[in-house]
Each structure stands twice: as structure tokens, then as C-alpha cells.
Amino acid sequence: MTRDIGVAVFDDINNFALFNPAITAVAQPIKEIGLRVTKILLEELQDNHIIDSQNILLKTKLIIRDSSVRLPV
């Protein structure tokens, strides 16, 4: 078994901690994403036009678990 690679995913779920090795994940603010998308869609429907593209930066959290920890040789 090689130890030269690590695994990290987006959208953390509690079950990732149960894997062996536990999976490293970037937890995204799902509720905030949903609220922002809903607001943008409602604005588009009310104004009856397409809103220009937007860049929205939200905070994430890196949850480091065993799947990406460097192991001793």
C-alpha cells in the first residue's frame, strides 16, 4: 500500500470521520449558499431580467483528518 497520496473532499459529512482513514474535508456553509442563491433567483424573477454574474466569497472550514496527514516513513 502506498502512502504517497492524500484524499480531501468538499462538503463534509459526519460519516467521513468514520472511514479508515478518516477523510479530510472542506466544510462549506451550505445554509448560507442556499440563502444567497434563493435571494439572487428571487431578484431575477422580480426584476424580470438576468442579473450579471457575481463573485461571492464565503468562509469555509478545513477539517484535517487521517486521509491527508503525512505518516512517518
PQR file of N, CA, C, O and H, with PARSE charges and radii, in Angstrom:
ATOM      1  N   MET A   1       0.839  -1.188   0.000 -0.4000 1.5000
ATOM      2  CA  MET A   1       0.000   0.000   0.000 -0.0000 2.0000
ATOM      3  C   MET A   1       0.878   1.244   0.000  0.5500 1.7000
ATOM      4  O   MET A   1       1.782   1.381   0.824 -0.5500 1.4000
ATOM      5  N   THR A   2       0.603   2.139  -0.927 -0.4000 1.5000
ATOM      6  CA  THR A   2       1.394   3.367  -0.998 -0.0000 2.0000
ATOM      7  C   THR A   2       0.859   4.423  -0.043  0.5500 1.7000
ATOM      8  O   THR A   2      -0.338   4.462   0.243 -0.5500 1.4000
ATOM      9  H   THR A   2      -0.131   2.027  -1.597  0.4000 1.0000
ATOM     10  N   ARG A   3       1.723   5.255   0.437 -0.4000 1.5000
ATOM     11  CA  ARG A   3       1.339   6.346   1.341 -0.0000 2.0000
ATOM     12  C   ARG A   3       1.695   7.687   0.721  0.5500 1.7000
ATOM     13  O   ARG A   3       1.890   8.674   1.429 -0.5500 1.4000
ATOM     14  H   ARG A   3       2.695   5.223   0.205  0.4000 1.0000
ATOM     15  N   ASP A   4       1.779   7.721  -0.611 -0.4000 1.5000
ATOM     16  CA  ASP A   4       2.209   8.929  -1.304 -0.0000 2.0000
ATOM     17  C   ASP A   4       1.066   9.855  -1.688  0.5500 1.7000
ATOM     18  O   ASP A   4       1.317  10.943  -2.206 -0.5500 1.4000
ATOM     19  H   ASP A   4       1.620   6.919  -1.186  0.4000 1.0000
ATOM     20  N   ILE A   5      -0.153   9.470  -1.458 -0.4000 1.5000
ATOM     21  CA  ILE A   5      -1.274  10.319  -1.838 -0.0000 2.0000
ATOM     22  C   ILE A   5      -2.142  10.626  -0.627  0.5500 1.7000
ATOM     23  O   ILE A   5      -2.151   9.893   0.362 -0.5500 1.4000
ATOM     24  H   ILE A   5      -0.356   8.586  -1.037  0.4000 1.0000
ATOM     25  N   GLY A   6      -2.864  11.723  -0.736 -0.4000 1.5000
ATOM     26  CA  GLY A   6      -3.824  12.094   0.294 -0.0000 2.0000
ATOM     27  C   GLY A   6      -5.175  12.297  -0.363  0.5500 1.7000
ATOM     28  O   GLY A   6      -5.264  12.462  -1.580 -0.5500 1.4000
ATOM     29  H   GLY A   6      -2.857  12.318  -1.540  0.4000 1.0000
ATOM     30  N   VAL A   7      -6.217  12.285   0.435 -0.4000 1.5000
ATOM     31  CA  VAL A   7      -7.561  12.475  -0.081 -0.0000 2.0000
ATOM     32  C   VAL A   7      -8.237  13.591   0.704  0.5500 1.7000
ATOM     33  O   VAL A   7      -8.214  13.612   1.934 -0.5500 1.4000
ATOM     34  H   VAL A   7      -6.145  12.152   1.424  0.4000 1.0000
ATOM     35  N   ALA A   8      -8.838  14.516  -0.038 -0.4000 1.5000
ATOM     36  CA  ALA A   8      -9.631  15.583   0.572 -0.0000 2.0000
ATOM     37  C   ALA A   8     -10.841  15.820  -0.320  0.5500 1.7000
ATOM     38  O   ALA A   8     -10.749  15.736  -1.545 -0.5500 1.4000
ATOM     39  H   ALA A   8      -8.857  14.499  -1.038  0.4000 1.0000
ATOM     40  N   VAL A   9     -11.961  16.112   0.296 -0.4000 1.5000
ATOM     41  CA  VAL A   9     -13.206  16.305  -0.437 -0.0000 2.0000
ATOM     42  C   VAL A   9     -13.894  17.596   0.005  0.5500 1.7000
ATOM     43  O   VAL A   9     -13.538  18.185   1.026 -0.5500 1.4000
ATOM     44  H   VAL A   9     -12.036  16.180   1.290  0.4000 1.0000
ATOM     45  N   PHE A  10     -14.873  18.021  -0.773 -0.4000 1.5000
ATOM     46  CA  PHE A  10     -15.716  19.147  -0.394 -0.0000 2.0000
ATOM     47  C   PHE A  10     -17.017  18.613   0.172  0.5500 1.7000
ATOM     48  O   PHE A  10     -17.390  17.467  -0.081 -0.5500 1.4000
ATOM     49  H   PHE A  10     -15.161  17.543  -1.602  0.4000 1.0000
ATOM     50  N   ASP A  11     -17.707  19.446   0.937 -0.4000 1.5000
ATOM     51  CA  ASP A  11     -18.993  19.103   1.548 -0.0000 2.0000
ATOM     52  C   ASP A  11     -18.835  18.023   2.613  0.5500 1.7000
ATOM     53  O   ASP A  11     -19.215  16.870   2.408 -0.5500 1.4000
ATOM     54  H   ASP A  11     -17.404  20.376   1.142  0.4000 1.0000
ATOM     55  N   ASP A  12     -18.283  18.406   3.723 -0.4000 1.5000
ATOM     56  CA  ASP A  12     -18.063  17.479   4.830 -0.0000 2.0000
ATOM     57  C   ASP A  12     -19.384  16.903   5.337  0.5500 1.7000
ATOM     58  O   ASP A  12     -20.377  17.617   5.470 -0.5500 1.4000
ATOM     59  H   ASP A  12     -17.974  19.343   3.889  0.4000 1.0000
ATOM     60  N   ILE A  13     -19.377  15.627   5.611 -0.4000 1.5000
ATOM     61  CA  ILE A  13     -20.484  14.969   6.301 -0.0000 2.0000
ATOM     62  C   ILE A  13     -19.895  14.223   7.488  0.5500 1.7000
ATOM     63  O   ILE A  13     -18.726  13.836   7.467 -0.5500 1.4000
ATOM     64  H   ILE A  13     -18.570  15.047   5.502  0.4000 1.0000
ATOM     65  N   ASN A  14     -20.683  14.025   8.497 -0.4000 1.5000
ATOM     66  CA  ASN A  14     -20.191  13.386   9.720 -0.0000 2.0000
ATOM     67  C   ASN A  14     -19.608  12.001   9.471  0.5500 1.7000
ATOM     68  O   ASN A  14     -18.682  11.591  10.171 -0.5500 1.4000
ATOM     69  H   ASN A  14     -21.632  14.339   8.514  0.4000 1.0000
ATOM     70  N   ASN A  15     -20.128  11.279   8.495 -0.4000 1.5000
ATOM     71  CA  ASN A  15     -19.664   9.921   8.236 -0.0000 2.0000
ATOM     72  C   ASN A  15     -18.216   9.861   7.756  0.5500 1.7000
ATOM     73  O   ASN A  15     -17.581   8.812   7.867 -0.5500 1.4000
ATOM     74  H   ASN A  15     -20.881  11.612   7.927  0.4000 1.0000
ATOM     75  N   PHE A  16     -17.680  10.960   7.225 -0.4000 1.5000
ATOM     76  CA  PHE A  16     -16.292  10.945   6.775 -0.0000 2.0000
ATOM     77  C   PHE A  16     -15.335  10.648   7.922  0.5500 1.7000
ATOM     78  O   PHE A  16     -14.246  10.124   7.690 -0.5500 1.4000
ATOM     79  H   PHE A  16     -18.195  11.812   7.135  0.4000 1.0000
ATOM     80  N   ALA A  17     -15.712  10.967   9.134 -0.4000 1.5000
ATOM     81  CA  ALA A  17     -14.870  10.673  10.295 -0.0000 2.0000
ATOM     82  C   ALA A  17     -14.857   9.181  10.607  0.5500 1.7000
ATOM     83  O   ALA A  17     -13.974   8.714  11.326 -0.5500 1.4000
ATOM     84  H   ALA A  17     -16.597  11.394   9.323  0.4000 1.0000
ATOM     85  N   LEU A  18     -15.816   8.426  10.082 -0.4000 1.5000
ATOM     86  CA  LEU A  18     -15.920   7.000  10.369 -0.0000 2.0000
ATOM     87  C   LEU A  18     -15.097   6.130   9.425  0.5500 1.7000
ATOM     88  O   LEU A  18     -14.832   4.967   9.729 -0.5500 1.4000
ATOM     89  H   LEU A  18     -16.533   8.805   9.498  0.4000 1.0000
ATOM     90  N   PHE A  19     -14.688   6.685   8.278 -0.4000 1.5000
ATOM     91  CA  PHE A  19     -13.882   5.922   7.329 -0.0000 2.0000
ATOM     92  C   PHE A  19     -12.504   5.640   7.911  0.5500 1.7000
ATOM     93  O   PHE A  19     -12.059   6.318   8.838 -0.5500 1.4000
ATOM     94  H   PHE A  19     -14.903   7.630   8.031  0.4000 1.0000
ATOM     95  N   ASN A  20     -11.837   4.640   7.361 -0.4000 1.5000
ATOM     96  CA  ASN A  20     -10.480   4.333   7.781 -0.0000 2.0000
ATOM     97  C   ASN A  20      -9.577   4.339   6.554  0.5500 1.7000
ATOM     98  O   ASN A  20      -9.632   3.397   5.763 -0.5500 1.4000
ATOM     99  H   ASN A  20     -12.198   4.089   6.608  0.4000 1.0000
ATOM    100  N   PRO A  21      -8.753   5.358   6.367 -0.5600 1.5000
ATOM    101  CA  PRO A  21      -8.562   6.515   7.253  0.2800 2.0000
ATOM    102  C   PRO A  21      -9.717   7.513   7.128  0.5500 1.7000
ATOM    103  O   PRO A  21     -10.406   7.569   6.110 -0.5500 1.4000
ATOM    104  N   ALA A  22      -9.904   8.290   8.182 -0.4000 1.5000
ATOM    105  CA  ALA A  22     -10.943   9.324   8.178 -0.0000 2.0000
ATOM    106  C   ALA A  22     -10.627  10.333   7.072  0.5500 1.7000
ATOM    107  O   ALA A  22      -9.465  10.675   6.852 -0.5500 1.4000
ATOM    108  H   ALA A  22      -9.344   8.245   9.009  0.4000 1.0000
ATOM    109  N   ILE A  23     -11.663  10.806   6.378 -0.4000 1.5000
ATOM    110  CA  ILE A  23     -11.497  11.637   5.184 -0.0000 2.0000
ATOM    111  C   ILE A  23     -11.420  13.118   5.542  0.5500 1.7000
ATOM    112  O   ILE A  23     -12.285  13.643   6.243 -0.5500 1.4000
ATOM    113  H   ILE A  23     -12.607  10.528   6.556  0.4000 1.0000
ATOM    114  N   THR A  24     -10.381  13.782   5.055 -0.4000 1.5000
ATOM    115  CA  THR A  24     -10.231  15.226   5.196 -0.0000 2.0000
ATOM    116  C   THR A  24     -11.266  15.908   4.307  0.5500 1.7000
ATOM    117  O   THR A  24     -11.537  15.446   3.199 -0.5500 1.4000
ATOM    118  H   THR A  24      -9.678  13.355   4.486  0.4000 1.0000
ATOM    119  N   ALA A  25     -11.843  17.004   4.791 -0.4000 1.5000
ATOM    120  CA  ALA A  25     -12.895  17.664   4.015 -0.0000 2.0000
ATOM    121  C   ALA A  25     -12.861  19.174   4.206  0.5500 1.7000
ATOM    122  O   ALA A  25     -12.379  19.689   5.215 -0.5500 1.4000
ATOM    123  H   ALA A  25     -11.623  17.379   5.692  0.4000 1.0000
ATOM    124  N   VAL A  26     -13.391  19.863   3.200 -0.4000 1.5000
ATOM    125  CA  VAL A  26     -13.634  21.295   3.290 -0.0000 2.0000
ATOM    126  C   VAL A  26     -15.136  21.458   3.530  0.5500 1.7000
ATOM    127  O   VAL A  26     -15.951  21.172   2.653 -0.5500 1.4000
ATOM    128  H   VAL A  26     -13.782  19.445   2.381  0.4000 1.0000
ATOM    129  N   ALA A  27     -15.481  21.914   4.710 -0.4000 1.5000
ATOM    130  CA  ALA A  27     -16.895  22.118   5.044 -0.0000 2.0000
ATOM    131  C   ALA A  27     -17.329  23.463   4.489  0.5500 1.7000
ATOM    132  O   ALA A  27     -16.715  24.493   4.768 -0.5500 1.4000
ATOM    133  H   ALA A  27     -14.819  22.146   5.422  0.4000 1.0000
ATOM    134  N   GLN A  28     -18.398  23.440   3.699 -0.4000 1.5000
ATOM    135  CA  GLN A  28     -18.921  24.656   3.093 -0.0000 2.0000
ATOM    136  C   GLN A  28     -20.174  25.106   3.842  0.5500 1.7000
ATOM    137  O   GLN A  28     -20.896  24.278   4.397 -0.5500 1.4000
ATOM    138  H   GLN A  28     -18.897  22.603   3.473  0.4000 1.0000
ATOM    139  N   PRO A  29     -20.432  26.409   3.860 -0.5600 1.5000
ATOM    140  CA  PRO A  29     -21.623  26.917   4.563  0.2800 2.0000
ATOM    141  C   PRO A  29     -22.881  26.700   3.713  0.5500 1.7000
ATOM    142  O   PRO A  29     -23.367  27.630   3.069 -0.5500 1.4000
ATOM    143  N   ILE A  30     -23.396  25.480   3.716 -0.4000 1.5000
ATOM    144  CA  ILE A  30     -24.492  25.085   2.840 -0.0000 2.0000
ATOM    145  C   ILE A  30     -25.723  25.973   3.036  0.5500 1.7000
ATOM    146  O   ILE A  30     -26.349  26.385   2.059 -0.5500 1.4000
ATOM    147  H   ILE A  30     -23.001  24.725   4.239  0.4000 1.0000
ATOM    148  N   LYS A  31     -26.070  26.266   4.271 -0.4000 1.5000
ATOM    149  CA  LYS A  31     -27.245  27.108   4.529 -0.0000 2.0000
ATOM    150  C   LYS A  31     -27.061  28.492   3.908  0.5500 1.7000
ATOM    151  O   LYS A  31     -27.975  29.013   3.268 -0.5500 1.4000
ATOM    152  H   LYS A  31     -25.562  25.932   5.065  0.4000 1.0000
ATOM    153  N   GLU A  32     -25.892  29.084   4.094 -0.4000 1.5000
ATOM    154  CA  GLU A  32     -25.604  30.414   3.542 -0.0000 2.0000
ATOM    155  C   GLU A  32     -25.625  30.387   2.015  0.5500 1.7000
ATOM    156  O   GLU A  32     -26.120  31.322   1.386 -0.5500 1.4000
ATOM    157  H   GLU A  32     -25.150  28.661   4.614  0.4000 1.0000
ATOM    158  N   ILE A  33     -25.095  29.327   1.421 -0.4000 1.5000
ATOM    159  CA  ILE A  33     -25.120  29.190  -0.041 -0.0000 2.0000
ATOM    160  C   ILE A  33     -26.574  29.158  -0.521  0.5500 1.7000
ATOM    161  O   ILE A  33     -26.931  29.847  -1.476 -0.5500 1.4000
ATOM    162  H   ILE A  33     -24.693  28.567   1.932  0.4000 1.0000
ATOM    163  N   GLY A  34     -27.397  28.369   0.135 -0.4000 1.5000
ATOM    164  CA  GLY A  34     -28.806  28.275  -0.237 -0.0000 2.0000
ATOM    165  C   GLY A  34     -29.529  29.604  -0.113  0.5500 1.7000
ATOM    166  O   GLY A  34     -30.314  29.968  -0.988 -0.5500 1.4000
ATOM    167  H   GLY A  34     -27.108  27.809   0.912  0.4000 1.0000
ATOM    168  N   LEU A  35     -29.272  30.332   0.968 -0.4000 1.5000
ATOM    169  CA  LEU A  35     -29.901  31.636   1.163 -0.0000 2.0000
ATOM    170  C   LEU A  35     -29.488  32.625   0.072  0.5500 1.7000
ATOM    171  O   LEU A  35     -30.324  33.358  -0.457 -0.5500 1.4000
ATOM    172  H   LEU A  35     -28.634  30.036   1.680  0.4000 1.0000
ATOM    173  N   ARG A  36     -28.204  32.639  -0.260 -0.4000 1.5000
ATOM    174  CA  ARG A  36     -27.717  33.563  -1.296 -0.0000 2.0000
ATOM    175  C   ARG A  36     -28.308  33.237  -2.662  0.5500 1.7000
ATOM    176  O   ARG A  36     -28.735  34.132  -3.392 -0.5500 1.4000
ATOM    177  H   ARG A  36     -27.525  32.043   0.169  0.4000 1.0000
ATOM    178  N   VAL A  37     -28.329  31.955  -3.000 -0.4000 1.5000
ATOM    179  CA  VAL A  37     -28.874  31.543  -4.295 -0.0000 2.0000
ATOM    180  C   VAL A  37     -30.362  31.896  -4.384  0.5500 1.7000
ATOM    181  O   VAL A  37     -30.829  32.384  -5.413 -0.5500 1.4000
ATOM    182  H   VAL A  37     -27.983  31.228  -2.407  0.4000 1.0000
ATOM    183  N   THR A  38     -31.096  31.647  -3.306 -0.4000 1.5000
ATOM    184  CA  THR A  38     -32.523  31.962  -3.289 -0.0000 2.0000
ATOM    185  C   THR A  38     -32.753  33.460  -3.476  0.5500 1.7000
ATOM    186  O   THR A  38     -33.640  33.871  -4.224 -0.5500 1.4000
ATOM    187  H   THR A  38     -30.716  31.251  -2.470  0.4000 1.0000
ATOM    188  N   LYS A  39     -31.955  34.263  -2.799 -0.4000 1.5000
ATOM    189  CA  LYS A  39     -32.087  35.722  -2.917 -0.0000 2.0000
ATOM    190  C   LYS A  39     -31.825  36.167  -4.359  0.5500 1.7000
ATOM    191  O   LYS A  39     -32.573  36.981  -4.901 -0.5500 1.4000
ATOM    192  H   LYS A  39     -31.234  33.930  -2.191  0.4000 1.0000
ATOM    193  N   ILE A  40     -30.782  35.645  -4.970 -0.4000 1.5000
ATOM    194  CA  ILE A  40     -30.447  36.012  -6.347 -0.0000 2.0000
ATOM    195  C   ILE A  40     -31.564  35.595  -7.304  0.5500 1.7000
ATOM    196  O   ILE A  40     -31.957  36.368  -8.178 -0.5500 1.4000
ATOM    197  H   ILE A  40     -30.174  34.984  -4.529  0.4000 1.0000
ATOM    198  N   LEU A  41     -32.073  34.374  -7.138 -0.4000 1.5000
ATOM    199  CA  LEU A  41     -33.153  33.903  -8.013 -0.0000 2.0000
ATOM    200  C   LEU A  41     -34.419  34.746  -7.854  0.5500 1.7000
ATOM    201  O   LEU A  41     -35.070  35.074  -8.846 -0.5500 1.4000
ATOM    202  H   LEU A  41     -31.753  33.746  -6.428  0.4000 1.0000
ATOM    203  N   LEU A  42     -34.773  35.097  -6.621 -0.4000 1.5000
ATOM    204  CA  LEU A  42     -35.947  35.931  -6.399 -0.0000 2.0000
ATOM    205  C   LEU A  42     -35.776  37.312  -7.026  0.5500 1.7000
ATOM    206  O   LEU A  42     -36.729  37.860  -7.580 -0.5500 1.4000
ATOM    207  H   LEU A  42     -34.245  34.830  -5.815  0.4000 1.0000
ATOM    208  N   GLU A  43     -34.575  37.878  -6.945 -0.4000 1.5000
ATOM    209  CA  GLU A  43     -34.304  39.172  -7.570 -0.0000 2.0000
ATOM    210  C   GLU A  43     -34.462  39.081  -9.083  0.5500 1.7000
ATOM    211  O   GLU A  43     -35.009  39.989  -9.708 -0.5500 1.4000
ATOM    212  H   GLU A  43     -33.801  37.433  -6.495  0.4000 1.0000
ATOM    213  N   GLU A  44     -33.985  37.991  -9.670 -0.4000 1.5000
ATOM    214  CA  GLU A  44     -34.127  37.804 -11.107 -0.0000 2.0000
ATOM    215  C   GLU A  44     -35.595  37.703 -11.502  0.5500 1.7000
ATOM    216  O   GLU A  44     -36.008  38.292 -12.501 -0.5500 1.4000
ATOM    217  H   GLU A  44     -33.541  37.253  -9.162  0.4000 1.0000
ATOM    218  N   LEU A  45     -36.384  36.965 -10.730 -0.4000 1.5000
ATOM    219  CA  LEU A  45     -37.807  36.805 -11.038 -0.0000 2.0000
ATOM    220  C   LEU A  45     -38.571  38.119 -10.878  0.5500 1.7000
ATOM    221  O   LEU A  45     -39.441  38.433 -11.690 -0.5500 1.4000
ATOM    222  H   LEU A  45     -36.048  36.487  -9.918  0.4000 1.0000
ATOM    223  N   GLN A  46     -38.251  38.883  -9.841 -0.4000 1.5000
ATOM    224  CA  GLN A  46     -38.950  40.143  -9.583 -0.0000 2.0000
ATOM    225  C   GLN A  46     -38.617  41.201 -10.629  0.5500 1.7000
ATOM    226  O   GLN A  46     -39.495  41.941 -11.073 -0.5500 1.4000
ATOM    227  H   GLN A  46     -37.544  38.627  -9.181  0.4000 1.0000
ATOM    228  N   ASP A  47     -37.354  41.272 -11.019 -0.4000 1.5000
ATOM    229  CA  ASP A  47     -36.920  42.292 -11.973 -0.0000 2.0000
ATOM    230  C   ASP A  47     -37.099  41.849 -13.416  0.5500 1.7000
ATOM    231  O   ASP A  47     -36.930  42.644 -14.340 -0.5500 1.4000
ATOM    232  H   ASP A  47     -36.640  40.671 -10.658  0.4000 1.0000
ATOM    233  N   ASN A  48     -37.441  40.574 -13.610 -0.4000 1.5000
ATOM    234  CA  ASN A  48     -37.669  40.014 -14.939 -0.0000 2.0000
ATOM    235  C   ASN A  48     -36.471  40.191 -15.874  0.5500 1.7000
ATOM    236  O   ASN A  48     -36.638  40.409 -17.074 -0.5500 1.4000
ATOM    237  H   ASN A  48     -37.579  39.928 -12.859  0.4000 1.0000
ATOM    238  N   HIS A  49     -35.281  40.097 -15.321 -0.4000 1.5000
ATOM    239  CA  HIS A  49     -34.077  40.109 -16.149 -0.0000 2.0000
ATOM    240  C   HIS A  49     -32.981  39.309 -15.458  0.5500 1.7000
ATOM    241  O   HIS A  49     -33.043  39.030 -14.260 -0.5500 1.4000
ATOM    242  H   HIS A  49     -35.146  39.920 -14.347  0.4000 1.0000
ATOM    243  N   ILE A  50     -31.992  38.956 -16.240 -0.4000 1.5000
ATOM    244  CA  ILE A  50     -30.876  38.164 -15.705 -0.0000 2.0000
ATOM    245  C   ILE A  50     -29.877  39.094 -15.032  0.5500 1.7000
ATOM    246  O   ILE A  50     -29.438  40.084 -15.618 -0.5500 1.4000
ATOM    247  H   ILE A  50     -31.942  39.183 -17.213  0.4000 1.0000
ATOM    248  N   ILE A  51     -29.529  38.768 -13.808 -0.4000 1.5000
ATOM    249  CA  ILE A  51     -28.546  39.547 -13.057 -0.0000 2.0000
ATOM    250  C   ILE A  51     -27.152  39.166 -13.543  0.5500 1.7000
ATOM    251  O   ILE A  51     -26.884  37.996 -13.818 -0.5500 1.4000
ATOM    252  H   ILE A  51     -29.885  37.964 -13.332  0.4000 1.0000
ATOM    253  N   ASP A  52     -26.270  40.148 -13.647 -0.4000 1.5000
ATOM    254  CA  ASP A  52     -24.892  39.877 -14.050 -0.0000 2.0000
ATOM    255  C   ASP A  52     -24.250  38.877 -13.107  0.5500 1.7000
ATOM    256  O   ASP A  52     -24.645  38.743 -11.949 -0.5500 1.4000
ATOM    257  H   ASP A  52     -26.488  41.098 -13.423  0.4000 1.0000
ATOM    258  N   SER A  53     -23.251  38.180 -13.628 -0.4000 1.5000
ATOM    259  CA  SER A  53     -22.549  37.212 -12.791 -0.0000 2.0000
ATOM    260  C   SER A  53     -21.933  37.906 -11.582  0.5500 1.7000
ATOM    261  O   SER A  53     -21.570  39.082 -11.635 -0.5500 1.4000
ATOM    262  H   SER A  53     -22.930  38.289 -14.569  0.4000 1.0000
ATOM    263  N   GLN A  54     -21.826  37.162 -10.510 -0.4000 1.5000
ATOM    264  CA  GLN A  54     -21.306  37.704  -9.257 -0.0000 2.0000
ATOM    265  C   GLN A  54     -20.268  36.764  -8.676  0.5500 1.7000
ATOM    266  O   GLN A  54     -20.346  35.549  -8.857 -0.5500 1.4000
ATOM    267  H   GLN A  54     -22.121  36.208 -10.467  0.4000 1.0000
ATOM    268  N   ASN A  55     -19.314  37.323  -7.991 -0.4000 1.5000
ATOM    269  CA  ASN A  55     -18.375  36.540  -7.200 -0.0000 2.0000
ATOM    270  C   ASN A  55     -18.739  36.754  -5.742  0.5500 1.7000
ATOM    271  O   ASN A  55     -18.726  37.882  -5.250 -0.5500 1.4000
ATOM    272  H   ASN A  55     -19.251  38.310  -7.844  0.4000 1.0000
ATOM    273  N   ILE A  56     -19.062  35.676  -5.060 -0.4000 1.5000
ATOM    274  CA  ILE A  56     -19.427  35.753  -3.647 -0.0000 2.0000
ATOM    275  C   ILE A  56     -18.466  34.855  -2.884  0.5500 1.7000
ATOM    276  O   ILE A  56     -18.361  33.662  -3.165 -0.5500 1.4000
ATOM    277  H   ILE A  56     -19.073  34.760  -5.460  0.4000 1.0000
ATOM    278  N   LEU A  57     -17.778  35.428  -1.933 -0.4000 1.5000
ATOM    279  CA  LEU A  57     -16.797  34.682  -1.150 -0.0000 2.0000
ATOM    280  C   LEU A  57     -17.373  34.371   0.228  0.5500 1.7000
ATOM    281  O   LEU A  57     -17.735  35.275   0.979 -0.5500 1.4000
ATOM    282  H   LEU A  57     -17.864  36.397  -1.704  0.4000 1.0000
ATOM    283  N   LEU A  58     -17.451  33.097   0.545 -0.4000 1.5000
ATOM    284  CA  LEU A  58     -17.954  32.656   1.843 -0.0000 2.0000
ATOM    285  C   LEU A  58     -16.861  31.893   2.573  0.5500 1.7000
ATOM    286  O   LEU A  58     -15.996  31.277   1.949 -0.5500 1.4000
ATOM    287  H   LEU A  58     -17.157  32.362  -0.066  0.4000 1.0000
ATOM    288  N   LYS A  59     -16.906  31.938   3.877 -0.4000 1.5000
ATOM    289  CA  LYS A  59     -15.898  31.228   4.674 -0.0000 2.0000
ATOM    290  C   LYS A  59     -16.156  29.725   4.655  0.5500 1.7000
ATOM    291  O   LYS A  59     -17.298  29.270   4.718 -0.5500 1.4000
ATOM    292  H   LYS A  59     -17.609  32.438   4.384  0.4000 1.0000
ATOM    293  N   THR A  60     -15.081  28.980   4.568 -0.4000 1.5000
ATOM    294  CA  THR A  60     -15.136  27.525   4.649 -0.0000 2.0000
ATOM    295  C   THR A  60     -14.275  27.079   5.826  0.5500 1.7000
ATOM    296  O   THR A  60     -13.576  27.886   6.440 -0.5500 1.4000
ATOM    297  H   THR A  60     -14.154  29.350   4.516  0.4000 1.0000
ATOM    298  N   LYS A  61     -14.333  25.803   6.126 -0.4000 1.5000
ATOM    299  CA  LYS A  61     -13.515  25.275   7.220 -0.0000 2.0000
ATOM    300  C   LYS A  61     -12.836  23.990   6.750  0.5500 1.7000
ATOM    301  O   LYS A  61     -13.504  23.057   6.302 -0.5500 1.4000
ATOM    302  H   LYS A  61     -14.900  25.148   5.627  0.4000 1.0000
ATOM    303  N   LEU A  62     -11.520  23.945   6.852 -0.4000 1.5000
ATOM    304  CA  LEU A  62     -10.770  22.749   6.505 -0.0000 2.0000
ATOM    305  C   LEU A  62     -10.711  21.837   7.720  0.5500 1.7000
ATOM    306  O   LEU A  62     -10.197  22.213   8.774 -0.5500 1.4000
ATOM    307  H   LEU A  62     -10.978  24.702   7.216  0.4000 1.0000
ATOM    308  N   ILE A  63     -11.246  20.630   7.556 -0.4000 1.5000
ATOM    309  CA  ILE A  63     -11.253  19.651   8.638 -0.0000 2.0000
ATOM    310  C   ILE A  63     -10.245  18.563   8.267  0.5500 1.7000
ATOM    311  O   ILE A  63     -10.531  17.677   7.462 -0.5500 1.4000
ATOM    312  H   ILE A  63     -11.663  20.324   6.700  0.4000 1.0000
ATOM    313  N   ILE A  64      -9.076  18.652   8.864 -0.4000 1.5000
ATOM    314  CA  ILE A  64      -7.986  17.731   8.535 -0.0000 2.0000
ATOM    315  C   ILE A  64      -8.162  16.435   9.315  0.5500 1.7000
ATOM    316  O   ILE A  64      -8.245  16.420  10.544 -0.5500 1.4000
ATOM    317  H   ILE A  64      -8.844  19.372   9.518  0.4000 1.0000
ATOM    318  N   ARG A  65      -8.214  15.348   8.550 -0.4000 1.5000
ATOM    319  CA  ARG A  65      -8.323  14.019   9.158 -0.0000 2.0000
ATOM    320  C   ARG A  65      -7.195  13.147   8.609  0.5500 1.7000
ATOM    321  O   ARG A  65      -6.332  13.631   7.877 -0.5500 1.4000
ATOM    322  H   ARG A  65      -8.147  15.361   7.553  0.4000 1.0000
ATOM    323  N   ASP A  66      -7.202  11.888   8.956 -0.4000 1.5000
ATOM    324  CA  ASP A  66      -6.080  10.993   8.638 -0.0000 2.0000
ATOM    325  C   ASP A  66      -5.810  10.809   7.145  0.5500 1.7000
ATOM    326  O   ASP A  66      -4.694  10.443   6.777 -0.5500 1.4000
ATOM    327  H   ASP A  66      -7.903  11.494   9.550  0.4000 1.0000
ATOM    328  N   SER A  67      -6.780  11.048   6.281 -0.4000 1.5000
ATOM    329  CA  SER A  67      -6.569  10.778   4.850 -0.0000 2.0000
ATOM    330  C   SER A  67      -5.571  11.739   4.208  0.5500 1.7000
ATOM    331  O   SER A  67      -5.130  11.513   3.081 -0.5500 1.4000
ATOM    332  H   SER A  67      -7.687  11.346   6.580  0.4000 1.0000
ATOM    333  N   SER A  68      -5.214  12.810   4.918 -0.4000 1.5000
ATOM    334  CA  SER A  68      -4.258  13.753   4.335 -0.0000 2.0000
ATOM    335  C   SER A  68      -3.097  14.089   5.268  0.5500 1.7000
ATOM    336  O   SER A  68      -2.334  15.019   5.008 -0.5500 1.4000
ATOM    337  H   SER A  68      -5.573  12.994   5.834  0.4000 1.0000
ATOM    338  N   VAL A  69      -2.968  13.339   6.338 -0.4000 1.5000
ATOM    339  CA  VAL A  69      -1.879  13.569   7.282 -0.0000 2.0000
ATOM    340  C   VAL A  69      -0.657  12.774   6.821  0.5500 1.7000
ATOM    341  O   VAL A  69      -0.750  11.584   6.520 -0.5500 1.4000
ATOM    342  H   VAL A  69      -3.588  12.583   6.549  0.4000 1.0000
ATOM    343  N   ARG A  70       0.493  13.458   6.774 -0.4000 1.5000
ATOM    344  CA  ARG A  70       1.720  12.773   6.383 -0.0000 2.0000
ATOM    345  C   ARG A  70       2.115  11.787   7.480  0.5500 1.7000
ATOM    346  O   ARG A  70       2.262  12.148   8.648 -0.5500 1.4000
ATOM    347  H   ARG A  70       0.568  14.425   7.019  0.4000 1.0000
ATOM    348  N   LEU A  71       2.280  10.541   7.068 -0.4000 1.5000
ATOM    349  CA  LEU A  71       2.655   9.488   8.017 -0.0000 2.0000
ATOM    350  C   LEU A  71       4.175   9.321   8.056  0.5500 1.7000
ATOM    351  O   LEU A  71       4.846   9.526   7.045 -0.5500 1.4000
ATOM    352  H   LEU A  71       2.160  10.248   6.120  0.4000 1.0000
ATOM    353  N   PRO A  72       4.714   8.956   9.203 -0.5600 1.5000
ATOM    354  CA  PRO A  72       6.154   8.719   9.287  0.2800 2.0000
ATOM    355  C   PRO A  72       6.559   7.514   8.410  0.5500 1.7000
ATOM    356  O   PRO A  72       5.806   6.553   8.252 -0.5500 1.4000
ATOM    357  N   VAL A  73       7.745   7.603   7.863 -0.4000 1.5000
ATOM    358  CA  VAL A  73       8.254   6.523   6.990 -0.0000 2.0000
ATOM    359  C   VAL A  73       8.889   5.454   7.823  0.5500 1.7000
ATOM    360  O   VAL A  73       9.378   4.461   7.285 -0.5500 1.4000
ATOM    361  H   VAL A  73       8.357   8.383   7.991  0.4000 1.0000
TER
END
